[in-house]
Amino acid sequence: MKRASRRRWHLAALAVIGLGGAVGARAATDPSFLLTATAKDFTHYFPGQLGNGYLSTLTAPRGTEGNLAYLVAFMDYAKGDIARPAAVPGWSEIDYSTGDSPAGHFWLNQVALDPAVFQDYRQQLDMYEGTLTTRYRYLDHGRATRIEVTSLVSQASPHLAATRLSITPEFDGEVQLSFALNLWAPHQPRFPLARLTGDEMQEAVAAHNLKLEPVAPATPDRAALWYHGDTHVTAADGDAGDRTLWLDGHAEQGLSMAEAAAIDLPAGLQPTDLRVYRSSYRLALNLTAKVRKGQTYTFTKFVALSRAGWGGDAQQDRALANAARTAGFERLLDAHRHAWSELWTSDIRIDGDPQAQQIVHSDLYYLLSNTTPDTAWATGGCGMTPGYAGHVFWDSDTWVFPALLLLHPQRAKSLVMFRSRTLPAAEARAQARGLRGAMFPWEADPQNGSEQTPHMAYVLGEREIHVNADVAIAQWQYYLASGDRQWLARYGWPVIRDVADFWASRATWVADKHRYEIHHVTSVLEAYNDVPNDTFTNASARKALNIAVAAASVVGVKSDPHWADVAAQLHIPFSAKDGHHLDFDESVPHDIDAWGATALPALAYPSLDLPMSAEVRRNDFDYAMGLIERSRQEPNSMGLSPVSIAAATLGDAQTAGAWFQRNLTTHVLKPPFNVRTETASNNTGYFLTASGGLLQNILYGFTGLRIEQGGLVEAYAPVLPPPWKSFTLKHVSLRGRYYDITVRRTADGKPELVRHAL
């Protein structure tokens, strides 16, 4: 980074911190934004998350632990393995000890969680302001200390994070504190997932005495495979006089990063010992000081992080952490609260269902914590965690993007810009397979867009190709919502054009049937992994081709006539006898009992919304319900939303509400912080896909709204789940204008949709 741009970045960061500004007054937080842990949660505590889309860390019960942390699209590229998020040195730890006792010398973060030791325990995630506050009375072999910890990852100054620890000892004596950066050891064992077959993977896991099942409370499902990658620290140092720590490092075979911390001590405290500690696994500032009974001592740890292409080096991070310390924690907190308050200007407010309201807020909170505004970075299926190795799936385009588009278009834009940025990699994939245009990966690396599907699942990368249509549809949806023709011409159109070329070259003309077909496809029902004419795939491909024709007209270029020809004659499997669509070609037996049982409800998903008559829509739904009821599998959290939305398109509020409620009650939300998992029986957490699906239930399903060339149109009558009195979409953005949109009951009980221009 050049010196001038470094200075601009540094000054901008200081301005965001709010040097010299006033700290504003704060009202009490609406309870629907508050999630609370008590000592009862010690045995089933699933960590929450603090993040701003650029950096994140997990929570832990004490509030002082050293927790895993990640930077956006910062990937490990170990030989033979898939790309995976490299865990950066943990920045959150502040350890505490009351010194020697007859039983030994104990540290807070190593003491077992026990209500008798952690008394009056309460930890609260305030989603409105993005803070985690933990309070308890810590009893250390006769010496008690009141503890309060507040942590944040700044939404206002994205390179910054901070933890403030207040201790109130109930004794006179000497205490020790350790402010650490945790240097994680390389994860062991590592598996060469880029080479192992499914059987070999199972053998390797068993040979290491590991299991793929989750271990309560917080071990993720498939933790043996979805582990974090490694960051190698190349230089680390500290200055006890300046009370700072700093380090440089790089991900395994990947990008460089940097990190620094500046420690603020209580006014008047004179440590009896203050020194920097270094080891292979820890860089810390260790402090010993005398304390007095009943006096509160507050320590704050300010941290700055950066990575190649985003920020500077360790010395720049040190300067930024120092500047934050000079400004003070309250300045940082106030700016952070203000930034989150601005985000919550756009919201979904429900009258009549407090449980749904709180869960809607937690789903929005995790989406906002894992996405960035005005960048070209997408988000992984499990956000900034190792779940699914941080890879970008169709989930980003079809599930998360539409949920953000109306409320947070700047974050939605980043997701479609990722596909534009990584278009060359997709073009190279298509060319390598003798196809035209672009073939986007099933599992894309979030930094470079390369295919990263594990070898054991390589067939998905080759055959679950509906992802290409999902990508193009999202590009068009962004244009329709923004009305930005310049963006479409420069960024969206090349993606849409190349996807259309892909489908035109991938489809096969079947002369004796006088139609185009798409063969050798993995269905969206992935148990069917080599079928012709998967209905969701073909319907999505048809829409992508028609979008290309429309987009060509908007940007003023001539479309390829072959696109329209393929779209018009592409086979969509349908039972003429029974009057409903099929999941795939008539020749394929529908006889596997798998998750979801059917993808037909997804034909009503807002971004696709396959046109059909009211009679066929009802027949499709009834047929799908029969398949689901016959299945012995509990629908996963991806399967719940499409059914609810499909019911809403029929005007069936009772069924739509019942399936929406299953999103709230099928144990896919892990306590205490509503971490959404993929299924009720696994722990693949932070499953943003299902968060996006739940929000789309309300944004598009219950409103009946669709984003079309005419704007935000009322394609279906609105519905209200039976217990709801009303709901409002706050500060909806469409083509530069803003609206509040309310669905409420009229005097006769019929739902109506009302728009109010802001």
N, C-alpha and C positions, 0 to 999 in steps of 0.2 A: 504494500500500500504506500503511495507517495506521501511525503511529509504534509503537503497541504490538505490532502483528503483525510489524513490521520487527525489533523487539527480540527477539521470540520466535524468529524465523527465525535471527537472528544467534547467539543463545545456544545454540539447538539445534545449529547448525553447529559451534560451538566444542566442545560436548559430544561430538559425533561424532568430531572430530579427536582427542580424547583428551588435552586439556590436563591435565597433572599425573599422567597415568596411567603405568603401567609398560610398557616395550617388551618384548613376549614373545619367548621363544626360538623358533627356527624349525627344523623338520626339513627334510631334503632333499626336493625335489619329486619325485614319482613321474615317471619319464621319459615316461609316456603323456601328460603335460600340457605337455611341452616341445617346441617347434618351433624349429629352429636354421637360421640363414643363415650361409654362409661366402662367401669371395671368389668361389667358383665361381658363386654366385647373382647376381653383379653384372649379368650380361647378360640374366637373365630374372626379375628381382626384381619380384614383384607385391605391392604394399603390403598389410600386415595392418591391423589396426584396434585401437585402444584406445578403449573407451567404457563408459558405464554406463547407457545408455538415454536419458539426458537430454542428454548432450553426448558428442561423439566426435571423434577425429582419426585420420588415417591414419599409418602408419609410413613410414619412409624409411631407406635403408641406413646413412647416417652416424649416425643417432640424434639429430642436432642441427639438421636442416633445419626450415624453416618449412613446415608441412604444412596442407592443407585441413582445416577443422574445421566442425562442424555442431551446431546445437541442435535439440532435439526439436520437430517440427512448426513450425519457423520457416521460413516460406515467402515467396518472391518472387512478386509478382503483376503482372508487367510487362504493359503494354497489348498485347493481341493474342496473348500467349503463354499457355501453360498454367502453372499454379502449379508452382514447382520449389523445392527446398531452397536457401535463401540461405546461401552459405558465409560464416561469421563470420570476423573477423580471426584469422589463424593465431597460435597462442600458443606453439608448441613450439620456435621457433628460438632457439638460442644459437650464434652464429658465433664463430670463433676464428682469429687470425692470429699468426704468429711475427714479423711485421714485414717490413722491406725485405730483399731478397736481390738478388744480381747479376742474377737473372732477372726481378725485379719484386716487387710486393707481392700476396700471395695470401691468400684467405680459404678456410677449410675447406669451407664449403658450396658454393663455386663450383669447386672442384678436381674434375676428372674422376675417376670411380671407376676405380682402377687398383690391382691387388694389389701393385705395386711401391711405391705411395704409402701405401696402407692395408694395412699389414703385420699378420700375426697376427690377421686379422679374424675376428670372431665376433659374431653378434647373436642373441639368444635371446628368444623370446616365451614367457613363463611363464604359461600359461593358468590354472593353479591360483591364482595370486596376481594376475593381470592386470597384469603389468609387462613392459616391454621393456627389455632390457639390451644395450648395444652396447660392445664392447671392440676396440681396435686400436692399433697404433703408427703414428702419422701422421708421414710424412716430408715436410717442407716445405723443399726445396732445401738439404739439409744439416743442417737443424735437426729433430730428432725429438722427438715428444711422445707419451707414453702417454695414451690417452683412454679414459675409461669414462663411459657415459651411462645413466641409469635414468629412465624416464618412466612415468607412470601417469595414469589418469583415475579419480578416487576413487569407489569403490563405496560407501564409508561416508559421505562428505559430498559429495553429487552435484554441487554447484556448483564443486568444486575439482579442479584438475589440477596436476601438477608435473613438472619435469624437473631432475634433478641431474647436473651435469657435473663430473667430476674430471679434472684434467690433471696429468701428471707430466713436466715438461720434462727433456730430457737435455742441457740447456745452461743457462748463465746468460745472462740478457738481459731484454728487454722484450717483452711480449705484449699483444695487444688482444683484447677480447671485446665482443660486441654482443648484448644481450638484447632481442629485438624482438617487437613485435606487427605482423604483416604485414597491411597494408590492401589487400586484393585489388582489382585494377582490374576494372571491369565486364566481364563475359565478352563477347567479340566473335568472330564475329558472333552476333547473336541472331536466331532465326527465329520468326515469328508462328505457332506451331504450332496455336493455337486457330482459325486461319483457313485454313491451307494444305491443299490436297488432297495425296494421295500423290504424284501426278506433280509438282505444284508444289514439294513438299518435296525430291524428288530433284533437280529443276532448281536449287533454291536451294543445296543442298549442293554440287553440281557447279560452280556459278557461283563459289563461294568456294574452289574447288580443295581441297575436303575429301572425305573418304571415310567410309563407314559401317563399313568393316572395321576390326578392331583393329590397332594397331601394337604389336609386342612392345617391351618386356616388359609394360607396365602400362597402355597406353591402352585404355579400355573399348570394347567393341563399341558402335557407334552413339554414340561420344563427341561427334560433331557435333550430336547432338540431346539427349543426356542430360548436359548441362553444368550446372554449378551456377548458382544465382541470385545476386543481388547484395545486399550489405549496404552501406549508405551511412553512413559515419562522420560524425556531426554535431558532435562535440566530442571532442578528444583532447589529453591533456596528461601531464606527468610531473613528478616532483620528484627531482632528483639527490640532494639531501640525505637524503631519506627512501627513496631507491632504489625508487620506485614509478612505475607507468604506469597510465593509465586512459583509457577512452573510452566514449562513448555512440553509438549508431547505430540504424538501423532497416532492415529489409528493404525492397526496392523495393515500394512500395505496401502494405507489410505492417507487422508488429509491431515494437516497439522492442526493443533489446537493450543489454547493457552488458558490459564486460570490464575486468579490472584485473590487474596483475602486481606482485608484490613480490619483490625480488631479495635473496638472502642471500649475503654474501661470506665468504671464508675468514677465520677469526679471525686478527687481526694483519696482514692484508693492507692496505697503504696505497696506494691508487691514485694514480698521478701525474696522472691526468686522469679525471674522471667527469662526464659531461654527458648531457642528454637531447637526442636527435636527432629531428627531425620532418621528414617529406616527404609527398608525396601518397600514397605507397605504404608508408610505414614509420614506426612510432613505436618508438623504441629508447632503451635506456640503454647508452651506449658507455663502455667502461672501458679504460684503459691502466695497466699495472702491471709492476713489475720482479719477476722470478721467479728462483729458484735451482735449479740442477741437482739432480735426485733428490728434490726436495720435492714433495709432492702438495698441490694446491690444489683445494678443492671449492666449487663455486658451485651455488646452487639457485634456480630460478625457480618461484614459487608463483603460480598463476593462478586467478581466480574469474570465472565467467560466469553471466549470467542473461538472461531474456527476459520480455516482458510476460506476466503470469500465472504466472510462476515466478521468484521472487526479487525483487531490488531494482534499484537504479540503479548507476551507476559508483562512486559514493562508498561505497555499501554493499559492493560487490564489492571495492573497495580495502581496506575494513576487514576483510573476510573473508580476503583474501590476506595482509594484515598479521598477522592472528591466526594463520594457518597458519604463517607465517614465525616468529612468536614461539614457537609450539609446537615447531617443528622438523620437518625432513623425516622423521625416524624415527618420530615420532608419527603423522604422516599415513600413512606407509607401513604401520605396524603396524595401524592401524585399517582401512586398505584391505585388507590381507591377511586380517584377521579376517573382514571382510564377505564376501570371496570364499570363504574357507574355509566360512563358514556356507552359502553357496549350494551348494558342492560336497558338502554333506551329502546332498543329493539327486543321485543319479548313476546311471549305467549302467556296470556293471563286467563285463567280458568275460574269461573264462578260456580261453585257447587261440588267440587271434588278436590279437597286439600291434598290427598295422596297423589293424584295425578299431577297437580300443580307442582309439588315438590320434585317429583320425578322428571317432569319436563324441564325444570330448572337444573337438575343434576345432569341431564343429557346435554342441554345447552352449555353448561359449564365445561364439561369434558370436551365438547367440540371446540369451544373457544380456546381452551387450554392447549389444544394440539394442532391448531391451524394458524397460519400467518397471514397478515394483510399485505396485498400489493407485492408479492414475491412470485417466484415460479417454483415453489416447493409444494408438493402434495403431502398427504398424511397417510401413514400406514393403516392397515385394517384395525390394528390395536393401538393407534396413535404412537406416541414417543415412548414405546416400551419394546421389549424383545418379542412380543407376541407376533407370530407369523413373520418373525425376523425383520419387522419394520418395513416390509415390502408393500408396494402400492398395487392394489387390485382394482377391479371394476367397482369395488365398494366406494372408492374415492369419487368416481364419476356419477354413479347411479344412486348411491345411498347418502353419502355425506354432502356432496355438492348441492343437490336440490334443497336439502334442509337448511343450508346457509344462504342460498341465493337471494331470497326475498328479505331476509333479516340482516345478513352480513355479506353484502355482495363483494366487498373487497377481499374477504377471506375466500369466498367462492371463486373469485377470479384467479387466485393463486393456484387453485386445483386445476383449472383448465389451462393456465399458462404452463404448468408442469408438462402437460402433453405437447404443447407447442415447443417448449424447450428441448424435449427429448424426441422430437419427430425424426431427426436424422438416425437415431438408433433404431427406431421402428421401421424406417425405410430400408435400412441395411438388413433387418430380419426378413422383410418381405423379399428383397432381392435374393438373399441366400436360399430361399425356398422356391425361386422361380416365379414369384408372384409380383404383381404391380403394386404401386402405392406404398402403404405402410402397414405393418403388422405389429401392433403394440403387444408388449409382453403380458402374460398372465400375472406374473409377479415381477413388478418393475423395481429396480434399484432406485431409491428416492433421490439419489444424487445424479446418476448418469443415465438412468432410463434403460439399462441393460436388463435382459431376461435373467431372473434369479430363482426360477422354480427349482426346488430340489430334484435331483435325478429320479428319486422314487416316485415323483409326481410329474415327470416331464411331459406325460401325455396331455396334461392340462394346458401346458404352455403351447403345445402344438394344436390342440383341438378345441379347447374351451374359448373359441374365437369370438363369441358374442362381445367380448371386451372391446373389440374394435368399433362395433356399432355404439356401445355405451359411451366411448370416448367422443365420437362425432356428435351424438345426440346432446351431450353436455356442452360441447362448444356452441352448438346452435341455440341451446337454451340460454346460455349466457348472453348471446347476441340479442335474443328476443327480449330478455329482461332489461338489458342495458341500453339497447337501441344504438350501440356504438358501431357504426359502419367502418370507421377507420380501424378499430380493433379487429373486426371481422376480416377485413381485407388483408391485414398484416399478419395476424396470428391464427384466427379461427379457420379461415378459408383454406390455407394449405393443409391443415389437419383433416378437415372435412373432405377436401378433394382427394387426398391420398387414401383415406378410408374408403371412399366410393370406388376408387381404382382397385383397391384390394378386393372388395366384394365382387366387383365385376369380373375380376380374374379368378376368384375363388369359386364362383358359382359354375355349375355344369348344365349345359343345355341337354335335356333328355328328349330326343326327337320324337320317339313314339308316344310320349305323353304331352308333347307340345308345351313344355314348361322348363323353367330353371329350377335346379335343386342344389342343395349344399350338403355334400357327403362327408363322412368321417369326422363327425363332430362329437365333442363331449357336451352332453346336455347340461343345462343349468341344474338339472337333477343329476349330480355328478356320478352317481352309481351307473348311469348309462353313458359309457365312455367311448363308444364308437357307433354312432347312429346317423342315419340320414335324416335331414329335414327336422331338426329340433325346432319346435314351433317358436319358442322365445328367441332363438338365434335368428331364424328366418324373418320373423316379424321385425326384429331390431335391425337386421340388415336392410330390409325394405325401407324402413324409416330413414336410415342413414343415407341410402341412395336418393330418396326423394328430397331429403334435406340438402344434399349436394346440388341438386337441380335448382332448388330455391335459393341457396346461397350464391350460386353462380350468377343468378339474375341480380341479386342485391349488389354484388361487387362489380358487375358489369363485364363479365366474361362469358364465353359460350361454354355450356356444359357438354360433356360427352353424351351423345344420344344413346349410347349403350347403357348408361346408368338407368335412364327411364325405362328402357326395354327390359332390363333384368328386373327392376322393381315391379313392373306391371305383370310379369309372368313368373315371379318367384313363388314357389309352392308353399302354402301355409296349410298344414295338415288339418283336416276337418272331417267330422263324421256327418255325411249328408243324411244318413238314416236317423241319427239321434239329435241332429241339429246343434252340435257343439264342437268346439275345437278339440284337438288331441294334443298331447304333450310332444309327440314326435311322429315320425312317419307311421302310417297304418301298418307297415310290415313289422314294426317293433313291438313285441309283447310288453305290456305295462304290468310287470309281474315282480318287481323288486321292491321290498318294503324298506324304504330309505327315508332319511330326513325330508320332511315337507310333503312327501308323497306325490305332489303335483306342482307344476309351475304355472298352471293356468291363471291363478289369481294375479300373478305378476304381469299378465297382459294388460291389466288395468293400472299398473304402476304409473304415476303421473308423467314421467318423462317419455314413456312409450305409449301408453293408452291406445292400444290397437282399436281402430274404429270397428264397430259392429252394431248390429241391431239390438234393441232392448231385449228381444226374445232370446237371441244367441247369448247375450250377456248373462241372462238369468240361467240359461241352460249350462253355460260354462261353470257358473258358480255352483249350481246344484251337483253337477258331475264332479267338480273338485271336492266338494264337501263329502261326497260319497267315498272318494279315494282317501281323504284324510281320516274319516271315521273308521275306515277299514284298516288303516295302518296301526301298527303297534308302537310306532315311534312317536315320542313327544316332539311336536314341531320345534325346530331350533328358533332362536330369536330373529333370524332372517325371514323365517316363514310366517311370522305372526302379522307383520304389518301389511303385506300384500293382501291377505285375506280380509283384514279390516277395511282396507281401502276399496277392495272389490265389492264388499258389502255396501259401503257408502255410495258407490256409483249406482247401486240398485235402489238407493233410498231406504235401505234397511238399517235404521238407527240401532235397533235392538241387537242385531248380530254384529254390526260394526263396533258398537260399544263393548260387547262381550269379548270380542277378539282383541280389541285395544286393551281391555282390562287384563288379558292374559300376559300382556307385556309387563304388567305391574305385579303380577302375583305368581308367576311360574318359577320363582327362585333364580331368575337370571340377574338379579341385582344383589351383589354381595355387600354385607354390612361391614362397617357402619356407614360407608360413604357412597352407597349406590353405584358401585363399580359394576358396569354391565358386562356379563359374560356371554359367550356364544350359545351355550346351552345351560340348562339347569344343573346338569351333572358334571360340568367341567369348570375349570378355573382359567380359561383363556380370557383374561380380563381386559378392560378398557376397550370393549368391542364397539368401536365407534360406528360400525356399520349398522348395528341395531339401534343405536342412539339416533342416527339419521333416519332410520325407518320409522321409529316411534314419532319423531317430530313431523315427518311427512304425513302421517296419519291425520294430524290436525291441520297442517298448512294446506294440504291439497285434498285429503280424503274427506274430512268433515266439512270443509268449506265448499267442495265441488269445484274449486278453482284450478285452471290449467293455464300455463304460460304459452301463448300462441302468437301468431303474427298480429292479431288484433289486440294484443296486450294480455292482461290478466283477466281471462274470461270465465264466466260462470258456466262451465260445461255440464255440471250436474247440480241438482238441488242440494242445498246444504242439509246436514243432519246434525243432531245433538244427541250424544249418549244420554240415556234416560235420566241419570242423576244430575246432569249439568244444566245450569240455568242459562249460561252463555259462555262464550270465550271470545277473546280479542287478540288479533295479531297486531302488535304495537310497532309503529314506525316501519311499515313495509316500504321497501324501495323498489320503484319501477320506473325505468327510463328517466331518471333524474327527479322524479316527484316522490312524495312520501304520503302514506296513508295509514290510518288505523282501520282495520277491517274487523267487524264484529258479527258473529252469528248468535242470534238471540231468539227467544220464543215470542211470538205475537200473542195477542190476547186469546186467540183460539188454540194456542199451543203449537202452532206450526213454526218451524225454524225459518228465519229470514236472514239474509246477509246484507249488512249495511256498511258502506264505505264512507270514511270521513277524510277528506283531503287535509293535510297538515300545512 
